[in-house]
Amino acid sequence: MPKRIVRSTRPEITLDQYAAAPLYKQLYERLRAEILSGQLESGARLPSTRTLASELGVSRNTTALAYEQLLMEGYIESKVGDGTRVARLQPEQALHVRRNGRRPTASRQPVTRDEPMGQRGQLLAGLTWLEEETHPDDTLNTAFRIGQPDVTTFPYETWARLISRHARQSLSTFTEYSDAQGYAPLREAIAAHIGITRGVHCSPEQIILTAGAQGALDLLARVLLDPGDMAWVEDPGYPGARGALLGAGATLVQVPVDREGIDVEAGRQLCQQARLAVVTPSHQFPTGVTMSLNRRLALLEWCRESRSWIVEDDYDSEFRFSGRPLEALQGLDSSGRVIYVGTFSKVLIPSLRLGYLIVPPTLLKGMVATRRLIDVYLPLLEQLALTDFIVEGHFARHLRKMRIQYLERRNTLVDALRKELGDRVEVMVPQAGMHLMAWLPTGLDARRVARQATRHGLLTTPIVQNSQDSQHANTRQGLMLGFSGATPSELRAAVQILARAFQEL
C-alpha cells in the first residue's frame, strides 16, 4: 500500500513502496517537481532528513539520498546553522531544466555569487578527515594515531643504496616521459607478489600506478561515475573513499557493516542498482572485521546481477597475525567486475606515495587516458628503487619483521586496556592491521571520551568520525586506537592517560 503524508505547507507527497523506482528516487522527483513549479518557493526551509523520514514513515537513508541528489543538482542548499533550503533559482534556470534530472542550465544573465567555490568544492572543503589524519595536533600524545607505520625500523640504508644506484644512471633515463601506467618492471614485480600473497589474477598490463591508494580511488571515481550516480559505501567506513566519490558527484548509499562485513542484503534493499560499491573485505576499516566467504559470494552475485562495479581496497591485508587470509575478492571474481586497490604507503613509509590499481581490460584505456590528464606521470626514481626493493627480497623481509613487531604491540595494547579499563571498554582483538577497536558501553558517546582524552593531552579517534551519519542506528560507539607507530612502553603510558580521562567522565 502507498505511504502518504499530508503537510499544510505544501502538497501531499505519495511514495509507493511497490513501485519499480526506489523510494528515494520517488521523493527526489516529487520535491524537484514542486521546486520547479514554484510550489516550494526559493529560500523555503525544508524539514531535516530525520523529521521528513519520520513523517513519511521511511528510513532516514531514503530522505538523505533524495536530499543529496537535489543538493548535487543545485535545487537545494545546505548551510551549517541554517538547515536546508530551496535554492534561489533564476526563472530562466527553472524553464531550461533538462528532463533527465541533470543540473539546471545557466541563464544567459550573469548570476552574482558570494561563494567563490562551487557546491562540490564547498562540500569537499568541509571534509576535514585528511588534514586531521596527516597533520594531527603536535601538542598531543599520538601513540594511538591511526595508520601510522613504524618509520624507525624502515631499512633506510638499503633504500638509500637503491636510490643512489639508479640516480647514477644515464641522464636520458630521467629526461624522457615514462609510461603513464608506471614503470613496467615494477608492475611485473607487483603482479608476481600479489599473485602469490593475495591470490590476485592479473597481468602487468592491467596495473596502473597511482599516488597512493587515495589517488587510485580518485581515478576510479572520475572514470566510473557520473554526477548523481549511486555508490555503496561501508558504514562505518573509510572517509577517503567517501571523499573521492563525493568529489565525482556521487550520491552515497550507507550500507551497514556487521561481524561478517558489509551487509549485502541491506545494500540491496537500500539501492539495488548502485553504480559501484567500495569495500575493505580483508580488514574492514575501521571495525577490523574480515568479510566472510558467504558475504563475498553474495557481493559478487549482486555485482553480476546489477552490472555494477566492486572496488576492493585491500587495506592492511599485509599485516596478518595468524592464519592464512582469505583470497582477495578479485581472485574470486569470474565476471571481470572487481577493481583492486593496493598501496605501499602504509607498508613502508607514508612519504612514499605509491599505490596501484588492477583493472579489468575493458576499463584500461579510459583509466590510462584519465591518468594522463590528472598528473601525467609519477616520479621515476622511486619506482626504480621500489622495483629492486621487491625483486631482491627486501620488501618480503621488511613485511615479516613488521608483522612480528606489530603483533607484539597489539598484544601490549590489549593487555594494558584490559588491565586499566577492563570494566569500561570491550577490546576487539584484531587478527590483522595497525589498530584495534575499544567498544564503549551503551550510552557513552565516543566523542565525549575523545574530548576528555584531548584535555589530558592524548589523541584518540572516535569511530563516528568514519560514519556519514554519526547518529546512524548501526554506528556502535567506540574508539579506534592505533598501535603500529608507538613502542610498547609508549602504548602502556597512553593507556594510563586514557584511564585517567575515563575516571573524569
C-alpha positions, 0 to 999 in steps of 0.5 A: 500500500502507498505511504502518504503524508499530508503537510499544510505547507505544501502538497501531499507527497505519495511514495509507493513502496511497490513501485519499480523506482526506489523510494528515494528516487520517488521523493527526489522527483516529487520535491524537484517537481514542486521546486520547479513549479514554484510550489516550494518557493526559493529560500523555503526551509525544508524539514531535516532528513530525520523529521521528513523520514519520520513523517513519511514513515521511511528510513532516514537513508531514503530522505538523505539520498533524495536530499543529496541528489537535489543538493548535487543538482543545485535545487537545494542548499545546505548551510551549517546553522541554517538547515536546508533550503530551496535554492534561489533559482533564476526563472530562466534556470527553472524553464531550461531544466533538462528532463533527465534530472541533470543540473539546471542550465545557466541563464544567459544573465550573469548570476552574482555569487558570494561563494567563490567555490562551487557546491562540490568544492564547498562540500569537499572543503568541509571534509576535514578527515585528511588534514586531521589524519596527516597533520594531527595536533603536535601538542598531543600524545599520538601513540594511538594515531591511526595508520601510522607505520613504524618509520624507525625500523624502515631499512633506510640504508638499503633504500638509500643504496637503491636510490643512489644506484639508479640516480647514477644512471644515464641522464636520458633515463630521467629526461624522457616521459615514462609510461603513464601506467608506471614503470613496467618492471615494477608492475611485473614485480607487483603482479608476481607478489600479489599473485602469490600473497593475495591470490590476485589474477592479473597481468602487468598490463592491467596495473596502473600506478597511482599516488597512493591508494587515495589517488587510485580511488580518485581515478576510479571515481572520475572514470566510473561515475557520473554526477548523481550516480549511486555508490555503496559505501561501508558504514562505518567506513573509510572517509577517503573513499567517501571523499573521492566519490563525493568529489565525482558527484556521487550520491552515497548509499550507507550500507551497514557493516556487521561481524561478517562485513558489509551487509549485502542484503541491506545494500540491496534493499537500500539501492539495488542498482548502485553504480559501484560499491567500495569495500575493505573485505580483508580488514574492514576499516575501521571495525577490523572485521574480515568479510566472510566467504558467504558475504563475498559470494553474495557481493559478487552475485549482486555485482553480476546481477546489477552490472555494477562495479566492486572496488576492493581496497585491500587495506592492511591485508599485509599485516596478518597475525595468524592464519592464512587470509582469505583470497582477495575478492578479485581472485574470486571474481569470474565476471571481470567486475572487481577493481583492486586497490593496493598501496605501499604507503602504509607498508613502508613509509607514508612519504612514499606515495605509491599505490596501484590499481588492477583493472579489468581490460575493458576499463584500461584505456579510459583509466590510462587516458584519465591518468594522463590528464590528472598528473601525467606521470609519477616520479621515476626514481622511486619506482626504480628503487621500489622495483629492486626493493621487491625483486631482491627480497627486501620488501618480503623481509621488511613485511615479516619483521613488521608483522612480528613487531606489530603483533607484539604491540597489539598484544601490549595494547590489549593487555594494558586496556584490559588491565586499566579499563577492563570494566569500561571498554570491550577490546576487539582483538584484531587478527590483522592491521595497525589498530584495534577497536575499544567498544564503549558501553551503551550510552557513552558517546565516543566523542565525549571520551575523545574530548576528555582524552584531548584535555589530558593531552592524548589523541584518540579517534572516535569511530563516528568520525568514519560514519556519514551519519554519526547518529546512524542506528548501526554506528556502535560507539567506540574508539579506534586506537592505533598501535603500529607507530608507538613502542610498547612502553609508549602504548602502556603510558597512553593507556594510563592517560586514557584511564585517567580521562575515563575516571573524569567522565 
